Each structure stands twice: as C-alpha cells, then as structure tokens.
Amino acid sequence: MYKEAYDVGLLKALADETRKKIVIVIRLKKNLSVFQIAQEVNISQPNASQALGALRYAGVVVSKRHGHEVHYRLSDKLAGRIAALARLFQ
C-alpha cells in the first residue's frame, strides 16, 4: 500500500502545470536556486517555494542549502520511479 501511495504522490506532484514547468527547468539547468527557478518559470518566489515544497515532499527534487540560498536538483531516483510507473501501463 505504501508504494502505491508514493506513486500517487508523484503523479499528483507532476499534475500541476507550474510544478511541471519547474521540473523541466531543473532538468535542463541541473541545479538552481529558488530565485533562479522563479525567474525561469516567471512566478513569484513564494509561489516557487510552495511548488518546490510539494515536489520535495513527493520525492521529485532534493534541496541543498548554499549559504542563504536553497538550491534544487532532480532526485536521483526520479527516472526509476517514472519508468516503474510507465511499466504499469504497458
């Protein structure tokens, strides 16, 4: 049951248009601060932080503090999780 809930959380996290844009930007640019992500996606920093919190909770991104900034990158496990979900629909 836990794994299914984990998968649903991933799908919900990626269902939001803003969060999808953030994932695409991070995939292309690799490692970005909240400020950089907000600029790239053209949203406010509070909105970027909220979306990134949801993505972090779902295990899509991981964060690391650099001084006063928090930088985000895609989780190393993300590709495997998406591939496993895709196999369910084959």
C-alpha beads as a LAMMPS data file, in Angstrom:
LAMMPS data file: protein, C-alpha beads

90 atoms
89 bonds

1 atom types
1 bond types

-500.0 500.0 xlo xhi
-500.0 500.0 ylo yhi
-500.0 500.0 zlo zhi

Masses

1 110.0

Atoms # bond

1 1 1 0.000 0.000 0.000
2 1 1 2.840 2.418 0.817
3 1 1 4.357 2.147 -2.665
4 1 1 1.016 2.872 -4.331
5 1 1 0.511 5.976 -2.175
6 1 1 4.066 7.048 -3.020
7 1 1 3.308 6.655 -6.746
8 1 1 0.065 8.619 -6.425
9 1 1 2.012 11.389 -4.691
10 1 1 4.431 11.507 -7.614
11 1 1 1.612 11.701 -10.142
12 1 1 -0.170 14.430 -8.169
13 1 1 3.040 16.428 -7.886
14 1 1 3.572 16.282 -11.645
15 1 1 -0.073 17.028 -12.488
16 1 1 0.250 20.735 -11.683
17 1 1 1.309 22.893 -14.639
18 1 1 3.645 25.131 -12.616
19 1 1 5.359 22.164 -10.998
20 1 1 5.803 20.536 -14.422
21 1 1 7.474 23.713 -15.706
22 1 1 9.764 23.748 -12.673
23 1 1 10.772 20.122 -13.249
24 1 1 11.559 20.865 -16.898
25 1 1 13.657 23.911 -15.981
26 1 1 15.587 21.980 -13.337
27 1 1 16.126 19.108 -15.776
28 1 1 17.597 21.493 -18.342
29 1 1 19.654 23.667 -15.985
30 1 1 20.518 20.960 -13.382
31 1 1 20.941 22.927 -10.126
32 1 1 19.068 26.165 -9.422
33 1 1 18.178 28.420 -6.510
34 1 1 14.573 29.291 -5.696
35 1 1 15.198 32.779 -7.078
36 1 1 16.533 31.386 -10.375
37 1 1 13.615 28.957 -10.675
38 1 1 11.095 31.730 -10.009
39 1 1 12.687 33.849 -12.748
40 1 1 12.828 30.982 -15.254
41 1 1 9.182 29.990 -14.716
42 1 1 8.028 33.601 -14.342
43 1 1 6.378 33.199 -10.934
44 1 1 6.909 34.837 -7.553
45 1 1 9.465 33.418 -5.126
46 1 1 6.762 32.423 -2.598
47 1 1 4.903 30.503 -5.315
48 1 1 8.143 28.844 -6.415
49 1 1 8.924 27.883 -2.821
50 1 1 5.460 26.394 -2.333
51 1 1 5.678 24.374 -5.560
52 1 1 9.192 23.204 -4.713
53 1 1 7.996 22.109 -1.272
54 1 1 5.350 19.915 -2.888
55 1 1 7.923 18.488 -5.317
56 1 1 10.366 17.825 -2.479
57 1 1 7.650 16.125 -0.403
58 1 1 6.824 13.887 -3.387
59 1 1 10.494 12.988 -3.830
60 1 1 10.817 14.678 -7.222
61 1 1 13.510 17.161 -6.179
62 1 1 16.123 17.364 -3.464
63 1 1 17.436 20.550 -1.892
64 1 1 20.737 21.705 -0.514
65 1 1 21.471 24.919 1.327
66 1 1 24.260 27.122 -0.063
67 1 1 24.712 29.997 2.396
68 1 1 21.430 31.909 2.405
69 1 1 20.106 30.200 -0.712
70 1 1 18.495 26.815 -1.210
71 1 1 19.361 25.070 -4.473
72 1 1 17.272 22.322 -6.044
73 1 1 18.042 19.453 -8.377
74 1 1 16.062 16.443 -9.560
75 1 1 16.119 13.399 -7.321
76 1 1 18.451 10.645 -8.481
77 1 1 15.583 8.168 -8.005
78 1 1 13.079 10.076 -10.164
79 1 1 13.849 8.412 -13.507
80 1 1 13.482 4.940 -11.997
81 1 1 10.176 5.831 -10.366
82 1 1 8.756 7.204 -13.612
83 1 1 9.954 4.157 -15.554
84 1 1 8.309 1.858 -12.999
85 1 1 5.040 3.765 -13.318
86 1 1 5.209 3.604 -17.110
87 1 1 5.586 -0.199 -16.957
88 1 1 2.262 -0.387 -15.125
89 1 1 0.507 0.953 -18.222
90 1 1 2.186 -1.272 -20.810

Bonds

1 1 1 2
2 1 2 3
3 1 3 4
4 1 4 5
5 1 5 6
6 1 6 7
7 1 7 8
8 1 8 9
9 1 9 10
10 1 10 11
11 1 11 12
12 1 12 13
13 1 13 14
14 1 14 15
15 1 15 16
16 1 16 17
17 1 17 18
18 1 18 19
19 1 19 20
20 1 20 21
21 1 21 22
22 1 22 23
23 1 23 24
24 1 24 25
25 1 25 26
26 1 26 27
27 1 27 28
28 1 28 29
29 1 29 30
30 1 30 31
31 1 31 32
32 1 32 33
33 1 33 34
34 1 34 35
35 1 35 36
36 1 36 37
37 1 37 38
38 1 38 39
39 1 39 40
40 1 40 41
41 1 41 42
42 1 42 43
43 1 43 44
44 1 44 45
45 1 45 46
46 1 46 47
47 1 47 48
48 1 48 49
49 1 49 50
50 1 50 51
51 1 51 52
52 1 52 53
53 1 53 54
54 1 54 55
55 1 55 56
56 1 56 57
57 1 57 58
58 1 58 59
59 1 59 60
60 1 60 61
61 1 61 62
62 1 62 63
63 1 63 64
64 1 64 65
65 1 65 66
66 1 66 67
67 1 67 68
68 1 68 69
69 1 69 70
70 1 70 71
71 1 71 72
72 1 72 73
73 1 73 74
74 1 74 75
75 1 75 76
76 1 76 77
77 1 77 78
78 1 78 79
79 1 79 80
80 1 80 81
81 1 81 82
82 1 82 83
83 1 83 84
84 1 84 85
85 1 85 86
86 1 86 87
87 1 87 88
88 1 88 89
89 1 89 90
